Amino acid sequence: MWGYELITGYVFINTEKGRTLDVVTKVAKIKGVKTACVITGTFDIVATFEVKDVKDVGEMVARGIDSVDGVSLTQTAICVKCCSK
């Protein structure tokens, strides 16, 4: 790392029944979250994030996303290598 790269990743979120649309709106407003999308499949929501330090991931998830009323489960995946066109 060169000191200017951001840590990127995803937080997969399950919500309590009937709470998904409310939760996705609140998650999208959390510092570090770039996008929050309602998805199909195992999880209800996926949030993409960019933060400056790995400790910021913990803060964002534990004090941010996990504290949103209606969130029942989170799973975080940090990118170790990203490629684009």
mmCIF file as gemmi writes it, N, C-alpha and C atoms, coordinates in Angstrom:
data_model
loop_
_atom_site.group_PDB
_atom_site.id
_atom_site.type_symbol
_atom_site.label_atom_id
_atom_site.label_alt_id
_atom_site.label_comp_id
_atom_site.label_asym_id
_atom_site.label_entity_id
_atom_site.label_seq_id
_atom_site.pdbx_PDB_ins_code
_atom_site.Cartn_x
_atom_site.Cartn_y
_atom_site.Cartn_z
_atom_site.occupancy
_atom_site.B_iso_or_equiv
_atom_site.pdbx_formal_charge
_atom_site.auth_seq_id
_atom_site.auth_asym_id
_atom_site.pdbx_PDB_model_num
ATOM 1 N N . MET Axp A 1 ? 0.827 -1.182 0 1 0 ? 1 A 1
ATOM 2 C CA . MET Axp A 1 ? 0 0 0 1 0 ? 1 A 1
ATOM 3 C C . MET Axp A 1 ? 0.87 1.245 0 1 0 ? 1 A 1
ATOM 4 N N . TRP Axp A 2 ? 0.372 2.272 -0.613 1 0 ? 2 A 1
ATOM 5 C CA . TRP Axp A 2 ? 1.117 3.514 -0.759 1 0 ? 2 A 1
ATOM 6 C C . TRP Axp A 2 ? 0.636 4.603 0.19 1 0 ? 2 A 1
ATOM 7 N N . GLY Axp A 3 ? -0.289 4.28 1.068 1 0 ? 3 A 1
ATOM 8 C CA . GLY Axp A 3 ? -0.757 5.257 2.034 1 0 ? 3 A 1
ATOM 9 C C . GLY Axp A 3 ? -1.972 6.05 1.579 1 0 ? 3 A 1
ATOM 10 N N . TYR Axp A 4 ? -2.439 5.827 0.362 1 0 ? 4 A 1
ATOM 11 C CA . TYR Axp A 4 ? -3.591 6.577 -0.115 1 0 ? 4 A 1
ATOM 12 C C . TYR Axp A 4 ? -4.713 5.664 -0.608 1 0 ? 4 A 1
ATOM 13 N N . GLU Axp A 5 ? -4.492 4.377 -0.607 1 0 ? 5 A 1
ATOM 14 C CA . GLU Axp A 5 ? -5.498 3.437 -1.072 1 0 ? 5 A 1
ATOM 15 C C . GLU Axp A 5 ? -6.584 3.266 -0.016 1 0 ? 5 A 1
ATOM 16 N N . LEU Axp A 6 ? -7.795 3.105 -0.472 1 0 ? 6 A 1
ATOM 17 C CA . LEU Axp A 6 ? -8.91 2.882 0.435 1 0 ? 6 A 1
ATOM 18 C C . LEU Axp A 6 ? -9.178 1.391 0.572 1 0 ? 6 A 1
ATOM 19 N N . ILE Axp A 7 ? -9.685 0.996 1.703 1 0 ? 7 A 1
ATOM 20 C CA . ILE Axp A 7 ? -10.119 -0.376 1.907 1 0 ? 7 A 1
ATOM 21 C C . ILE Axp A 7 ? -11.549 -0.467 1.396 1 0 ? 7 A 1
ATOM 22 N N . THR Axp A 8 ? -11.77 -1.395 0.498 1 0 ? 8 A 1
ATOM 23 C CA . THR Axp A 8 ? -13.102 -1.562 -0.086 1 0 ? 8 A 1
ATOM 24 C C . THR Axp A 8 ? -13.649 -2.939 0.257 1 0 ? 8 A 1
ATOM 25 N N . GLY Axp A 9 ? -14.952 -3.057 0.209 1 0 ? 9 A 1
ATOM 26 C CA . GLY Axp A 9 ? -15.566 -4.348 0.481 1 0 ? 9 A 1
ATOM 27 C C . GLY Axp A 9 ? -17.072 -4.269 0.471 1 0 ? 9 A 1
ATOM 28 N N . TYR Axp A 10 ? -17.664 -5.308 1.021 1 0 ? 10 A 1
ATOM 29 C CA . TYR Axp A 10 ? -19.113 -5.481 0.996 1 0 ? 10 A 1
ATOM 30 C C . TYR Axp A 10 ? -19.602 -5.932 2.367 1 0 ? 10 A 1
ATOM 31 N N . VAL Axp A 11 ? -20.784 -5.47 2.726 1 0 ? 11 A 1
ATOM 32 C CA . VAL Axp A 11 ? -21.458 -5.991 3.912 1 0 ? 11 A 1
ATOM 33 C C . VAL Axp A 11 ? -22.788 -6.57 3.43 1 0 ? 11 A 1
ATOM 34 N N . PHE Axp A 12 ? -22.949 -7.873 3.637 1 0 ? 12 A 1
ATOM 35 C CA . PHE Axp A 12 ? -24.186 -8.554 3.288 1 0 ? 12 A 1
ATOM 36 C C . PHE Axp A 12 ? -25.077 -8.537 4.53 1 0 ? 12 A 1
ATOM 37 N N . ILE Axp A 13 ? -26.329 -8.154 4.347 1 0 ? 13 A 1
ATOM 38 C CA . ILE Axp A 13 ? -27.211 -7.887 5.48 1 0 ? 13 A 1
ATOM 39 C C . ILE Axp A 13 ? -28.521 -8.655 5.336 1 0 ? 13 A 1
ATOM 40 N N . ASN Axp A 14 ? -28.946 -9.274 6.425 1 0 ? 14 A 1
ATOM 41 C CA . ASN Axp A 14 ? -30.296 -9.828 6.523 1 0 ? 14 A 1
ATOM 42 C C . ASN Axp A 14 ? -31.085 -8.943 7.467 1 0 ? 14 A 1
ATOM 43 N N . THR Axp A 15 ? -32.373 -8.816 7.186 1 0 ? 15 A 1
ATOM 44 C CA . THR Axp A 15 ? -33.229 -7.953 7.989 1 0 ? 15 A 1
ATOM 45 C C . THR Axp A 15 ? -34.395 -8.75 8.569 1 0 ? 15 A 1
ATOM 46 N N . GLU Axp A 16 ? -35.034 -8.16 9.551 1 0 ? 16 A 1
ATOM 47 C CA . GLU Axp A 16 ? -36.268 -8.726 10.073 1 0 ? 16 A 1
ATOM 48 C C . GLU Axp A 16 ? -37.329 -8.608 8.984 1 0 ? 16 A 1
ATOM 49 N N . LYS Axp A 17 ? -38.257 -9.538 8.988 1 0 ? 17 A 1
ATOM 50 C CA . LYS Axp A 17 ? -39.316 -9.575 7.976 1 0 ? 17 A 1
ATOM 51 C C . LYS Axp A 17 ? -40.042 -8.229 7.895 1 0 ? 17 A 1
ATOM 52 N N . GLY Axp A 18 ? -40.17 -7.72 6.672 1 0 ? 18 A 1
ATOM 53 C CA . GLY Axp A 18 ? -40.88 -6.475 6.434 1 0 ? 18 A 1
ATOM 54 C C . GLY Axp A 18 ? -40.083 -5.212 6.691 1 0 ? 18 A 1
ATOM 55 N N . ARG Axp A 19 ? -38.784 -5.334 7.021 1 0 ? 19 A 1
ATOM 56 C CA . ARG Axp A 19 ? -37.977 -4.164 7.379 1 0 ? 19 A 1
ATOM 57 C C . ARG Axp A 19 ? -36.95 -3.776 6.314 1 0 ? 19 A 1
ATOM 58 N N . THR Axp A 20 ? -36.828 -4.553 5.256 1 0 ? 20 A 1
ATOM 59 C CA . THR Axp A 20 ? -35.742 -4.369 4.284 1 0 ? 20 A 1
ATOM 60 C C . THR Axp A 20 ? -35.705 -2.969 3.678 1 0 ? 20 A 1
ATOM 61 N N . LEU Axp A 21 ? -36.818 -2.452 3.221 1 0 ? 21 A 1
ATOM 62 C CA . LEU Axp A 21 ? -36.82 -1.141 2.55 1 0 ? 21 A 1
ATOM 63 C C . LEU Axp A 21 ? -36.459 -0.018 3.511 1 0 ? 21 A 1
ATOM 64 N N . ASP Axp A 22 ? -36.865 -0.124 4.75 1 0 ? 22 A 1
ATOM 65 C CA . ASP Axp A 22 ? -36.502 0.866 5.759 1 0 ? 22 A 1
ATOM 66 C C . ASP Axp A 22 ? -35.01 0.772 6.087 1 0 ? 22 A 1
ATOM 67 N N . VAL Axp A 23 ? -34.516 -0.451 6.25 1 0 ? 23 A 1
ATOM 68 C CA . VAL Axp A 23 ? -33.107 -0.666 6.599 1 0 ? 23 A 1
ATOM 69 C C . VAL Axp A 23 ? -32.181 -0.182 5.492 1 0 ? 23 A 1
ATOM 70 N N . VAL Axp A 24 ? -32.485 -0.487 4.23 1 0 ? 24 A 1
ATOM 71 C CA . VAL Axp A 24 ? -31.586 -0.101 3.138 1 0 ? 24 A 1
ATOM 72 C C . VAL Axp A 24 ? -31.42 1.418 3.066 1 0 ? 24 A 1
ATOM 73 N N . THR Axp A 25 ? -32.475 2.15 3.343 1 0 ? 25 A 1
ATOM 74 C CA . THR Axp A 25 ? -32.406 3.617 3.334 1 0 ? 25 A 1
ATOM 75 C C . THR Axp A 25 ? -31.49 4.123 4.436 1 0 ? 25 A 1
ATOM 76 N N . LYS Axp A 26 ? -31.58 3.525 5.614 1 0 ? 26 A 1
ATOM 77 C CA . LYS Axp A 26 ? -30.742 3.945 6.744 1 0 ? 26 A 1
ATOM 78 C C . LYS Axp A 26 ? -29.281 3.547 6.541 1 0 ? 26 A 1
ATOM 79 N N . VAL Axp A 27 ? -29.044 2.35 6.025 1 0 ? 27 A 1
ATOM 80 C CA . VAL Axp A 27 ? -27.673 1.882 5.791 1 0 ? 27 A 1
ATOM 81 C C . VAL Axp A 27 ? -26.966 2.779 4.778 1 0 ? 27 A 1
ATOM 82 N N . ALA Axp A 28 ? -27.68 3.217 3.757 1 0 ? 28 A 1
ATOM 83 C CA . ALA Axp A 28 ? -27.08 4.059 2.713 1 0 ? 28 A 1
ATOM 84 C C . ALA Axp A 28 ? -26.54 5.374 3.265 1 0 ? 28 A 1
ATOM 85 N N . LYS Axp A 29 ? -27.013 5.811 4.416 1 0 ? 29 A 1
ATOM 86 C CA . LYS Axp A 29 ? -26.598 7.088 5.005 1 0 ? 29 A 1
ATOM 87 C C . LYS Axp A 29 ? -25.404 6.968 5.951 1 0 ? 29 A 1
ATOM 88 N N . ILE Axp A 30 ? -24.934 5.757 6.204 1 0 ? 30 A 1
ATOM 89 C CA . ILE Axp A 30 ? -23.844 5.536 7.15 1 0 ? 30 A 1
ATOM 90 C C . ILE Axp A 30 ? -22.509 5.92 6.519 1 0 ? 30 A 1
ATOM 91 N N . LYS Axp A 31 ? -21.678 6.603 7.296 1 0 ? 31 A 1
ATOM 92 C CA . LYS Axp A 31 ? -20.355 7.039 6.829 1 0 ? 31 A 1
ATOM 93 C C . LYS Axp A 31 ? -19.542 5.832 6.361 1 0 ? 31 A 1
ATOM 94 N N . GLY Axp A 32 ? -18.991 5.928 5.166 1 0 ? 32 A 1
ATOM 95 C CA . GLY Axp A 32 ? -18.188 4.866 4.572 1 0 ? 32 A 1
ATOM 96 C C . GLY Axp A 32 ? -18.949 4.035 3.566 1 0 ? 32 A 1
ATOM 97 N N . VAL Axp A 33 ? -20.263 3.978 3.697 1 0 ? 33 A 1
ATOM 98 C CA . VAL Axp A 33 ? -21.082 3.195 2.759 1 0 ? 33 A 1
ATOM 99 C C . VAL Axp A 33 ? -21.217 3.965 1.452 1 0 ? 33 A 1
ATOM 100 N N . LYS Axp A 34 ? -20.839 3.324 0.353 1 0 ? 34 A 1
ATOM 101 C CA . LYS Axp A 34 ? -20.939 3.95 -0.975 1 0 ? 34 A 1
ATOM 102 C C . LYS Axp A 34 ? -22.306 3.686 -1.596 1 0 ? 34 A 1
ATOM 103 N N . THR Axp A 35 ? -22.784 2.443 -1.512 1 0 ? 35 A 1
ATOM 104 C CA . THR Axp A 35 ? -24.101 2.079 -2.03 1 0 ? 35 A 1
ATOM 105 C C . THR Axp A 35 ? -24.729 1.045 -1.106 1 0 ? 35 A 1
ATOM 106 N N . ALA Axp A 36 ? -26.034 1.014 -1.088 1 0 ? 36 A 1
ATOM 107 C CA . ALA Axp A 36 ? -26.777 -0.024 -0.374 1 0 ? 36 A 1
ATOM 108 C C . ALA Axp A 36 ? -27.911 -0.449 -1.293 1 0 ? 36 A 1
ATOM 109 N N . CYS Axp A 37 ? -27.97 -1.732 -1.6 1 0 ? 37 A 1
ATOM 110 C CA . CYS Axp A 37 ? -28.933 -2.238 -2.575 1 0 ? 37 A 1
ATOM 111 C C . CYS Axp A 37 ? -29.706 -3.424 -2.018 1 0 ? 37 A 1
ATOM 112 N N . VAL Axp A 38 ? -31.014 -3.434 -2.249 1 0 ? 38 A 1
ATOM 113 C CA . VAL Axp A 38 ? -31.835 -4.606 -1.95 1 0 ? 38 A 1
ATOM 114 C C . VAL Axp A 38 ? -31.528 -5.634 -3.036 1 0 ? 38 A 1
ATOM 115 N N . ILE Axp A 39 ? -31.27 -6.869 -2.619 1 0 ? 39 A 1
ATOM 116 C CA . ILE Axp A 39 ? -30.868 -7.906 -3.566 1 0 ? 39 A 1
ATOM 117 C C . ILE Axp A 39 ? -31.721 -9.159 -3.385 1 0 ? 39 A 1
ATOM 118 N N . THR Axp A 40 ? -31.6 -10.082 -4.331 1 0 ? 40 A 1
ATOM 119 C CA . THR Axp A 40 ? -32.241 -11.384 -4.223 1 0 ? 40 A 1
ATOM 120 C C . THR Axp A 40 ? -31.214 -12.391 -3.731 1 0 ? 40 A 1
ATOM 121 N N . GLY Axp A 41 ? -31.67 -13.503 -3.241 1 0 ? 41 A 1
ATOM 122 C CA . GLY Axp A 41 ? -30.751 -14.551 -2.807 1 0 ? 41 A 1
ATOM 123 C C . GLY Axp A 41 ? -30.724 -14.713 -1.298 1 0 ? 41 A 1
ATOM 124 N N . THR Axp A 42 ? -29.609 -15.167 -0.792 1 0 ? 42 A 1
ATOM 125 C CA . THR Axp A 42 ? -29.443 -15.473 0.624 1 0 ? 42 A 1
ATOM 126 C C . THR Axp A 42 ? -29.589 -14.252 1.521 1 0 ? 42 A 1
ATOM 127 N N . PHE Axp A 43 ? -29.112 -13.109 1.051 1 0 ? 43 A 1
ATOM 128 C CA . PHE Axp A 43 ? -29.151 -11.882 1.841 1 0 ? 43 A 1
ATOM 129 C C . PHE Axp A 43 ? -30.196 -10.928 1.281 1 0 ? 43 A 1
ATOM 130 N N . ASP Axp A 44 ? -30.629 -9.995 2.111 1 0 ? 44 A 1
ATOM 131 C CA . ASP Axp A 44 ? -31.635 -9.004 1.717 1 0 ? 44 A 1
ATOM 132 C C . ASP Axp A 44 ? -31.014 -7.75 1.119 1 0 ? 44 A 1
ATOM 133 N N . ILE Axp A 45 ? -29.835 -7.374 1.618 1 0 ? 45 A 1
ATOM 134 C CA . ILE Axp A 45 ? -29.172 -6.122 1.227 1 0 ? 45 A 1
ATOM 135 C C . ILE Axp A 45 ? -27.689 -6.382 1.069 1 0 ? 45 A 1
ATOM 136 N N . VAL Axp A 46 ? -27.057 -5.688 0.125 1 0 ? 46 A 1
ATOM 137 C CA . VAL Axp A 46 ? -25.602 -5.632 0.073 1 0 ? 46 A 1
ATOM 138 C C . VAL Axp A 46 ? -25.21 -4.161 0.082 1 0 ? 46 A 1
ATOM 139 N N . ALA Axp A 47 ? -24.264 -3.83 0.959 1 0 ? 47 A 1
ATOM 140 C CA . ALA Axp A 47 ? -23.724 -2.476 1.03 1 0 ? 47 A 1
ATOM 141 C C . ALA Axp A 47 ? -22.264 -2.518 0.601 1 0 ? 47 A 1
ATOM 142 N N . THR Axp A 48 ? -21.873 -1.638 -0.301 1 0 ? 48 A 1
ATOM 143 C CA . THR Axp A 48 ? -20.465 -1.516 -0.672 1 0 ? 48 A 1
ATOM 144 C C . THR Axp A 48 ? -19.877 -0.381 0.149 1 0 ? 48 A 1
ATOM 145 N N . PHE Axp A 49 ? -18.603 -0.522 0.509 1 0 ? 49 A 1
ATOM 146 C CA . PHE Axp A 49 ? -17.988 0.516 1.33 1 0 ? 49 A 1
ATOM 147 C C . PHE Axp A 49 ? -16.566 0.826 0.893 1 0 ? 49 A 1
ATOM 148 N N . GLU Axp A 50 ? -16.132 2.022 1.252 1 0 ? 50 A 1
ATOM 149 C CA . GLU Axp A 50 ? -14.747 2.461 1.108 1 0 ? 50 A 1
ATOM 150 C C . GLU Axp A 50 ? -14.388 3.218 2.378 1 0 ? 50 A 1
ATOM 151 N N . VAL Axp A 51 ? -13.326 2.765 3.058 1 0 ? 51 A 1
ATOM 152 C CA . VAL Axp A 51 ? -12.862 3.419 4.275 1 0 ? 51 A 1
ATOM 153 C C . VAL Axp A 51 ? -11.347 3.547 4.23 1 0 ? 51 A 1
ATOM 154 N N . LYS Axp A 52 ? -10.8 4.391 5.086 1 0 ? 52 A 1
ATOM 155 C CA . LYS Axp A 52 ? -9.364 4.656 5.074 1 0 ? 52 A 1
ATOM 156 C C . LYS Axp A 52 ? -8.541 3.611 5.802 1 0 ? 52 A 1
ATOM 157 N N . ASP Axp A 53 ? -9.115 2.972 6.813 1 0 ? 53 A 1
ATOM 158 C CA . ASP Axp A 53 ? -8.35 2.067 7.657 1 0 ? 53 A 1
ATOM 159 C C . ASP Axp A 53 ? -9.211 0.862 8.025 1 0 ? 53 A 1
ATOM 160 N N . VAL Axp A 54 ? -8.58 -0.272 8.266 1 0 ? 54 A 1
ATOM 161 C CA . VAL Axp A 54 ? -9.325 -1.483 8.6 1 0 ? 54 A 1
ATOM 162 C C . VAL Axp A 54 ? -10.135 -1.303 9.884 1 0 ? 54 A 1
ATOM 163 N N . LYS Axp A 55 ? -9.648 -0.507 10.829 1 0 ? 55 A 1
ATOM 164 C CA . LYS Axp A 55 ? -10.427 -0.279 12.058 1 0 ? 55 A 1
ATOM 165 C C . LYS Axp A 55 ? -11.734 0.448 11.747 1 0 ? 55 A 1
ATOM 166 N N . ASP Axp A 56 ? -11.761 1.225 10.646 1 0 ? 56 A 1
ATOM 167 C CA . ASP Axp A 56 ? -12.983 1.909 10.239 1 0 ? 56 A 1
ATOM 168 C C . ASP Axp A 56 ? -14.056 0.923 9.774 1 0 ? 56 A 1
ATOM 169 N N . VAL Axp A 57 ? -13.637 -0.242 9.284 1 0 ? 57 A 1
ATOM 170 C CA . VAL Axp A 57 ? -14.598 -1.274 8.882 1 0 ? 57 A 1
ATOM 171 C C . VAL Axp A 57 ? -15.372 -1.73 10.115 1 0 ? 57 A 1
ATOM 172 N N . GLY Axp A 58 ? -14.654 -2.021 11.183 1 0 ? 58 A 1
ATOM 173 C CA . GLY Axp A 58 ? -15.293 -2.452 12.42 1 0 ? 58 A 1
ATOM 174 C C . GLY Axp A 58 ? -16.246 -1.413 12.977 1 0 ? 58 A 1
ATOM 175 N N . GLU Axp A 59 ? -15.82 -0.156 12.963 1 0 ? 59 A 1
ATOM 176 C CA . GLU Axp A 59 ? -16.68 0.927 13.448 1 0 ? 59 A 1
ATOM 177 C C . GLU Axp A 59 ? -17.941 1.043 12.6 1 0 ? 59 A 1
ATOM 178 N N . MET Axp A 60 ? -17.761 0.993 11.278 1 0 ? 60 A 1
ATOM 179 C CA . MET Axp A 60 ? -18.89 1.134 10.357 1 0 ? 60 A 1
ATOM 180 C C . MET Axp A 60 ? -19.898 0.012 10.565 1 0 ? 60 A 1
ATOM 181 N N . VAL Axp A 61 ? -19.396 -1.21 10.735 1 0 ? 61 A 1
ATOM 182 C CA . VAL Axp A 61 ? -20.301 -2.351 10.886 1 0 ? 61 A 1
ATOM 183 C C . VAL Axp A 61 ? -20.882 -2.398 12.301 1 0 ? 61 A 1
ATOM 184 N N . ALA Axp A 62 ? -20.028 -2.384 13.319 1 0 ? 62 A 1
ATOM 185 C CA . ALA Axp A 62 ? -20.496 -2.571 14.696 1 0 ? 62 A 1
ATOM 186 C C . ALA Axp A 62 ? -21.317 -1.398 15.216 1 0 ? 62 A 1
ATOM 187 N N . ARG Axp A 63 ? -20.855 -0.186 14.965 1 0 ? 63 A 1
ATOM 188 C CA . ARG Axp A 63 ? -21.562 0.988 15.496 1 0 ? 63 A 1
ATOM 189 C C . ARG Axp A 63 ? -22.543 1.595 14.503 1 0 ? 63 A 1
ATOM 190 N N . GLY Axp A 64 ? -22.405 1.204 13.234 1 0 ? 64 A 1
ATOM 191 C CA . GLY Axp A 64 ? -23.282 1.751 12.204 1 0 ? 64 A 1
ATOM 192 C C . GLY Axp A 64 ? -24.339 0.763 11.763 1 0 ? 64 A 1
ATOM 193 N N . ILE Axp A 65 ? -23.947 -0.165 10.908 1 0 ? 65 A 1
ATOM 194 C CA . ILE Axp A 65 ? -24.909 -1.077 10.289 1 0 ? 65 A 1
ATOM 195 C C . ILE Axp A 65 ? -25.601 -1.972 11.316 1 0 ? 65 A 1
ATOM 196 N N . ASP Axp A 66 ? -24.831 -2.585 12.224 1 0 ? 66 A 1
ATOM 197 C CA . ASP Axp A 66 ? -25.44 -3.484 13.214 1 0 ? 66 A 1
ATOM 198 C C . ASP Axp A 66 ? -26.396 -2.763 14.159 1 0 ? 66 A 1
ATOM 199 N N . SER Axp A 67 ? -26.243 -1.457 14.299 1 0 ? 67 A 1
ATOM 200 C CA . SER Axp A 67 ? -27.11 -0.714 15.218 1 0 ? 67 A 1
ATOM 201 C C . SER Axp A 67 ? -28.405 -0.234 14.56 1 0 ? 67 A 1
ATOM 202 N N . VAL Axp A 68 ? -28.537 -0.446 13.259 1 0 ? 68 A 1
ATOM 203 C CA . VAL Axp A 68 ? -29.766 -0.063 12.564 1 0 ? 68 A 1
ATOM 204 C C . VAL Axp A 68 ? -30.889 -1.008 12.997 1 0 ? 68 A 1
ATOM 205 N N . ASP Axp A 69 ? -31.98 -0.432 13.465 1 0 ? 69 A 1
ATOM 206 C CA . ASP Axp A 69 ? -33.129 -1.217 13.888 1 0 ? 69 A 1
ATOM 207 C C . ASP Axp A 69 ? -33.669 -2.021 12.701 1 0 ? 69 A 1
ATOM 208 N N . GLY Axp A 70 ? -33.78 -3.321 12.87 1 0 ? 70 A 1
ATOM 209 C CA . GLY Axp A 70 ? -34.275 -4.189 11.802 1 0 ? 70 A 1
ATOM 210 C C . GLY Axp A 70 ? -33.198 -5.069 11.193 1 0 ? 70 A 1
ATOM 211 N N . VAL Axp A 71 ? -31.92 -4.78 11.462 1 0 ? 71 A 1
ATOM 212 C CA . VAL Axp A 71 ? -30.826 -5.632 10.977 1 0 ? 71 A 1
ATOM 213 C C . VAL Axp A 71 ? -30.75 -6.859 11.875 1 0 ? 71 A 1
ATOM 214 N N . SER Axp A 72 ? -30.751 -8.043 11.268 1 0 ? 72 A 1
ATOM 215 C CA . SER Axp A 72 ? -30.685 -9.269 12.064 1 0 ? 72 A 1
ATOM 216 C C . SER Axp A 72 ? -29.361 -10.007 11.922 1 0 ? 72 A 1
ATOM 217 N N . LEU Axp A 73 ? -28.622 -9.762 10.826 1 0 ? 73 A 1
ATOM 218 C CA . LEU Axp A 73 ? -27.359 -10.46 10.588 1 0 ? 73 A 1
ATOM 219 C C . LEU Axp A 73 ? -26.528 -9.687 9.587 1 0 ? 73 A 1
ATOM 220 N N . THR Axp A 74 ? -25.215 -9.649 9.804 1 0 ? 74 A 1
ATOM 221 C CA . THR Axp A 74 ? -24.317 -9.07 8.796 1 0 ? 74 A 1
ATOM 222 C C . THR Axp A 74 ? -23.164 -10.031 8.546 1 0 ? 74 A 1
ATOM 223 N N . GLN Axp A 75 ? -22.646 -9.96 7.331 1 0 ? 75 A 1
ATOM 224 C CA . GLN Axp A 75 ? -21.437 -10.69 6.959 1 0 ? 75 A 1
ATOM 225 C C . GLN Axp A 75 ? -20.594 -9.742 6.13 1 0 ? 75 A 1
ATOM 226 N N . THR Axp A 76 ? -19.352 -9.526 6.532 1 0 ? 76 A 1
ATOM 227 C CA . THR Axp A 76 ? -18.493 -8.548 5.878 1 0 ? 76 A 1
ATOM 228 C C . THR Axp A 76 ? -17.425 -9.248 5.048 1 0 ? 76 A 1
ATOM 229 N N . ALA Axp A 77 ? -17.189 -8.742 3.833 1 0 ? 77 A 1
ATOM 230 C CA . ALA Axp A 77 ? -16.144 -9.244 2.958 1 0 ? 77 A 1
ATOM 231 C C . ALA Axp A 77 ? -15.274 -8.077 2.537 1 0 ? 77 A 1
ATOM 232 N N . ILE Axp A 78 ? -13.981 -8.117 2.88 1 0 ? 78 A 1
ATOM 233 C CA . ILE Axp A 78 ? -13.042 -7.066 2.501 1 0 ? 78 A 1
ATOM 234 C C . ILE Axp A 78 ? -12.31 -7.512 1.24 1 0 ? 78 A 1
ATOM 235 N N . CYS Axp A 79 ? -12.231 -6.61 0.265 1 0 ? 79 A 1
ATOM 236 C CA . CYS Axp A 79 ? -11.53 -6.907 -0.984 1 0 ? 79 A 1
ATOM 237 C C . CYS Axp A 79 ? -10.028 -6.971 -0.724 1 0 ? 79 A 1
ATOM 238 N N . VAL Axp A 80 ? -9.394 -7.999 -1.251 1 0 ? 80 A 1
ATOM 239 C CA . VAL Axp A 80 ? -7.94 -8.099 -1.141 1 0 ? 80 A 1
ATOM 240 C C . VAL Axp A 80 ? -7.261 -7.738 -2.455 1 0 ? 80 A 1
ATOM 241 N N . LYS Axp A 81 ? -8.008 -7.79 -3.554 1 0 ? 81 A 1
ATOM 242 C CA . LYS Axp A 81 ? -7.51 -7.332 -4.853 1 0 ? 81 A 1
ATOM 243 C C . LYS Axp A 81 ? -8.709 -7.004 -5.73 1 0 ? 81 A 1
ATOM 244 N N . CYS Axp A 82 ? -8.713 -5.812 -6.281 1 0 ? 82 A 1
ATOM 245 C CA . CYS Axp A 82 ? -9.79 -5.39 -7.171 1 0 ? 82 A 1
ATOM 246 C C . CYS Axp A 82 ? -9.218 -5.1 -8.55 1 0 ? 82 A 1
ATOM 247 N N . CYS Axp A 83 ? -9.948 -5.481 -9.563 1 0 ? 83 A 1
ATOM 248 C CA . CYS Axp A 83 ? -9.54 -5.228 -10.94 1 0 ? 83 A 1
ATOM 249 C C . CYS Axp A 83 ? -10.704 -4.552 -11.665 1 0 ? 83 A 1
ATOM 250 N N . SER Axp A 84 ? -10.386 -3.678 -12.574 1 0 ? 84 A 1
ATOM 251 C CA . SER Axp A 84 ? -11.406 -3.048 -13.397 1 0 ? 84 A 1
ATOM 252 C C . SER Axp A 84 ? -10.889 -2.921 -14.811 1 0 ? 84 A 1
ATOM 253 N N . LYS Axp A 85 ? -11.771 -2.53 -15.704 1 0 ? 85 A 1
ATOM 254 C CA . LYS Axp A 85 ? -11.397 -2.401 -17.123 1 0 ? 85 A 1
ATOM 255 C C . LYS Axp A 85 ? -10.295 -1.425 -17.312 1 0 ? 85 A 1
